[in-house]
Amino acid sequence: MDVEQQNTPEITAGPRLKLRHAKARAFSVVCAAATWVGVVMLVVLLSDVIFDSTGWIYSRVDRDPRMIMYKLETDPQFVAQVEERAPSLLSGMERKAKSKERTLAKNGVELTAAELADFKLDYLHSQLAKDEHCFAALDTHPTTRERWLIGGTIIKDIIATFPSRFPTKAGLKSALAGSLWLIIFTALFAIPIGVSAAIYLEEYAPKNRLSRFIEVNIANLAGVPSIVYGILGLAVFVRGIHLGRSVLAGALTMSLLILPVIIIAAREAIKAVPDSIRQGAFALGATRWQTVRHHVLPVALPGILTGVILAMSRALGETAPMIMIGALSYVAFVPTGPMDDFTVLPIQIYNWVAMPQREFHLLAACGILILLIFLLLMNSVAIFVRQRAQRNIKW
């Protein structure tokens, strides 16, 4: 036994073992710190957006024209207060309403109760923009239920109304519709072309200098600034083939922007499929197309969808290309076809931020929050499809 112990070499730690462990701990601390910095910055960003948007609604709800109108219709004591403190507001509203009714009556049109209420509300919006002190003198004393009711109405109106020069009346209806049109057409163009190009480059293209040249250029295009794609879209689609400032021109421009991202992500997903799957399909007599269609693509689909999610998220949030192709900052209609003029959420938010009134800046925070929710809903659908595709993979 002693002989065996003597012949057994003694295992000793290297002289730099403690230093290597210290470096490993320092590296893990740096990585954890970087992660937490990113999390903290994200929380700060979301908190600022949420507090600005909800704070603007909460601070305005007591003297918002919708609250004033609601109190005038339901609270006789408030009506008496308005007659005492701001008689010109009530008399002016009634005078304008009667004038509107007489004008329509001459043309044989009768003003309905809902239309009359909308007209009075528009008058209150205009008066608030002219003289806020008149509204400041009014004490609405709303209950918690009334605050929630009018706050919900304000949020609904932001989503369901068109832009306006009055911040209390401005909405995102045309921008939401334009973003939806744009993202649908961008997906129809970019996803089939991008995935098809990735399949060709990874499964069919010969590995020669031309293929490598194409791959290098696709990688370079993924890093080109978005404003360059906007200039290209302006020259080719807007002016070259005379599509004008239409949804179709915007969708084609955004498709060019995200195509390299989709191609690179789809190629990496296809490349990650084990080669044994292809060899097994070939051994059973499957053609190249059958192998790709029935074996490679189902396995690569989750990775492809991840790239598509990232690409579509970028397309939804880009502003520079839309400015270059001339997407309008004020659109008071919903696009009904691919050749209609349009605007998108980032353009509308940018337009509000550029306004001098602080109310528009806070309204832009509401627009950012709605953009994030819109993006989250879109990504949730893609993630759901990706998870289902992963569950359906049978090795």
N, C-alpha and C positions, 0 to 999 in steps of 0.2 A: 504493500500500500504506500509505503514511504517512497519507494522507487517511482511509482506512478505519479505521485505528487511532485517529485523532483523533475520528472520529464515533462510535466504539464506546463506549457508556457504561461507566464503570468500576464493577465489582460489588464493593461493600464490605460487610463485615459490619456489622450493626446495633450500636449502642453497648451493647446489653444481651444480646448473643449469649452471652458467657461466663457471665453470670448465669443465662440460661435453661438452658444446658448443665449448670451446677452444680445447678440445681433438679431437672433430669431425673435426674442421677446420685444425688442425695439421695433422690428418690422411689423409684428402683429399689432403693437400699440399704434403705430402710424396708420396702418390700414383701418383699424377700428376708429381712430380719430377722424380719418377722412370720411368714413361712413356716417359717423354721427354729425359731422359738419354738414354733410349733404342733407341729412334728415332734418336738422335744425333749420337750415335755410329754407327747406320745403315747407316746414311748419310755419315759419315766419311769413313766407309768401302767402300761403293759404289763409293764415290768420288775418293778415293785412287786408286781403281781398274780401274775406267774409265780413270782417268788422266794418270796413268802409261801406260795403253794399247794404248790409243789414242796418248799420248805424244811420245811413242816409234815409232808409225807409222809416226807421223808428223815429228819427228826429223830425221828419216831415209829416208823419201820419196825422198828428193832432190838428194841423192847419192845412192839410192837403185839400184841394178843391173837392175831391171825392168825399172826404169827411164832412166838409161844409155842406155839400149837397145832401148827404145822408142825414145830417142833423136838421136841415131845413125841411126835409120830408117827414121826419119822425118825431121831432122834439119842438113843441110849441114854445117852450121857454127859451130855446135857442133862437127861434124866430124873433121873439120879443127883444132878445139881446142884440141881434143884428139890426133891428129897427132903431134901437137906441144908440148903439156905438158906431154902426156903419150903414146909415140909411141910404147913402148913395149906391152902395153895392146892391142892396135888395131892389131898390127902385130901378136902377140901371138894368138889372137882369130881367125884371118884369117888362120894362119898356122894350128891350131888345127882343124878348120872346114874343110880345104882342105885334111888334113890327114884322117879325118873321112870319107869324101866322097870317097877318093881313096880306103880305106879299104873296104867299102861297095860295091864299084864298082867291086872289084875283085871277090866278091861273087854274082855278078849279081843283087845287090840291089841298087836302086836309092834313094837318100835322098831327101825327099820332102822339100818344103820351110818352112813349119811349124816345121818339125823335125830339120831342120838346125837352125831355130831361137831358138828352145828349147835347142839345143846343145850349141849355143853361150851364151845363158842365164846361163846355168850351168857353163860354163867357167868363166863368170863374177862373179857368186856366189863364186866359188873356189878362184878366185883372190882377192875378197874382204876379204875373211877369212885369206888369206896370208898377204896381204898388204893393209891396209885401207888408208895409206897416198897417195897411187896412186889415189884413188877415191877422196880424200880430195882436191887434186889439180884441180879437174874439177869443173867448174861452169855451172850447168845445166840451171839456171834461168828459172825454170818452171812457167807457168802461173797457176792461181787458178784452171782453168779447168783441166790442166794436173796433178796438185796435187791431185785433187779429183779422177781423172781417175786412176792414179797409186795407190793411197790409197785404192780405191775400189778393185783393182787387188790384192793388198797385203792381204786385208781381205778375199777375195775369195780364195786365195792360202792357207791361214792359215786353212781354212775349208776344202779345196779340195785336199790338198797334204799330203803326208806321213811325218813322222818325219825325221829329217836330222841332221847331225853334224854341218851344217851351220845354224845359227839362222835366217838369212834372207830367208832361203829356207824351214824351218821346218814348219810342219802343223799338223793338228789334225784329219785327215781323218780316220785313223784306230781307234783312240780313240773314235770318235763320233759313228762310226759303231759298235764298241764293246759295248759301253754304251747302244746303242739302242737294240742290241741283248740281252744284260743282263737284261735290264728293262722289255722287252717283256716276256722273259721266267720267270723272277721273278714274274711278275704279274700273269702269267698263273698258277704258282704253289701256290703262297701265298694267292691270293684273294679268290679263291674257297674254299681252305682248311680253311682259317681263318674265313670267314663268316659262313661256315657250322659248324665249331666248336662253334662259338658264338651262332648260332641258337640252337644247341643241348644243350649247357650248360644253356641257358636262357629259352628255351621252352619245352625241353623234359627231361633233366636230373633230377633225383630225388634229392631233397635237403637233402643230407646226408653227412656224413663225407668224403666220397670219392670225392664228387663234390666240397666240400669246400677245400679239399687238392689240387685238380687240379687247382682250381681258385687261390689259394695262390701261387702255383708254377708258373702259367702263369704270375701273377703279378711280381714275382721275376725275371723271365726270361726277362721281359721287361727292367730290369735295369742291366742286365749282360753286361760287356764291350764287344765291337764288336770284339776285338782281340780273345776272347774266342771262338766266333763262327767261326772265321778264323781257329783256331786250330782244332776245331771239323770238319770243312769242309775238311781240309787237311788230317785228319786221316780217315774220313769216305768216302768222295766222291773222293778225288784225289788218295789216296793210297788204301783205303779199297775196293771200288768197281771199281777201276782202270779207272776212268773217265779222269784222267790226268788233265792238266792245260787247261781245255776246258771251253767253254761258259756254258755248262750244269752244270759243277761242281760249277762255280761261281754263277749261278742262284739258285741252290739248297742251297748253303751256305747263300746267301742273303735272300732267302725265310725263312730259319730258323731264321735269324736275325729279320725280320720284322713281323713274324707271331704273337708274343705276342702283338705287338702294334695293329695289325688289329683285333685280337680277343677281346682285352679289349675295343677298340673303338666301335666295332660292338655290343658287349654286352650292353654297355651303351646306344647306340642308340636304341636297341631293348627294353631295360628296360624302356626307356622314353616314349614308345608308351602307351597311356592310356589303362588301363585294360578293360574299358567299350567297346572298339572296339572288343577285344577278346570275351567278354561275349555276345555282340550283335551277333557276327558271330556264336557262339555256339548255341544261342537261335534260330537261323534260320536253324539249322541243319548242319552247316559246320563242316567238320572234322578238326582235329588239323592241318594237312598239308594245307588244303584249307584256314584256318584262317591265317596261317603264310604266305602262298604264296600270297594271294590276299588282305590281310588287314595289317598285321604287317610289312612285308618287304617294301611295297611301302612307308609307313609312316616313317620307320626307314632308308630308303635309303640315304637321305641327310647326316645324321650323320655317316653312314657307309662310305660314300664316303669321308667325312672329314678325318676319320681315315686312309683310303687308301691313300689319298693325302700325309698325314704326313709320312706314312710308306714308300711310294715309293720315296719321297724326301730324306729320310734318306738312302735308298738303293742306290740312284744315287750318293750320296756324300761320301759314306764310302770308306776308303782307306785301313785300317788295315786288314780286312778280305781278300781283293784282294791280298795284299802283301803276306799274309800267304799262300794262296793257289797257289801262284806262277804266278799271272798274269804278263805278260811280260811288261817291260818298253819300249822296242823298238819293234814295230810290223810294218813292211812295207807291209802289205797286209790287205785286208778286210775279216773278217770271212764270210764264205759261208754256214756254218752249225753249229749245236750245239756242235759238237765235235772238232771244230777248236780252236787253240790258239787265245788269244785275249788280248787287253788292254782296259782300260777305262779312262775317262777324268781325274779323280783324280790322277791316277797313272802317266799319262803323265805330268800333272802339277807338281807333286812331283818330277818327273825326271828332268824337266826343272829347278826347283828351286834349285836342288842339283848340277847343272852345275856351274863351276867357272865363266863363262862369264856373265857379267851383261846383255847382250842382251837377254840371255835365261831367266833371272829373269823377265824382262819386257815382254817377250813373254808369260811367265806364267800368267801374269796379263791379257793378251788377252784370254788365256785359261780359266781363272776364269770367265771372263765376258761372254764367250761363254757358260760355264757351267751354269751360272745363267740364261742366256736367254733360254737354253735348258730346265732347270728346270721350268722356268716361262711358257713356252709353254705347257709343260706336265701338269702343275697344272691348266692352263687356260682351257684345255680340260675337266679335271675332275670337275672344278668349274662350267663350262657350263652344264655338265650333271647333277650336283647336283642342280643347279638352275631350270633346266627343271623338275627334279623330284619333287622339292618343289611346282612348279606351278601346277603339275598334281595331287597333293593331294586334295581330295574332302572330306571334313568332313560332 
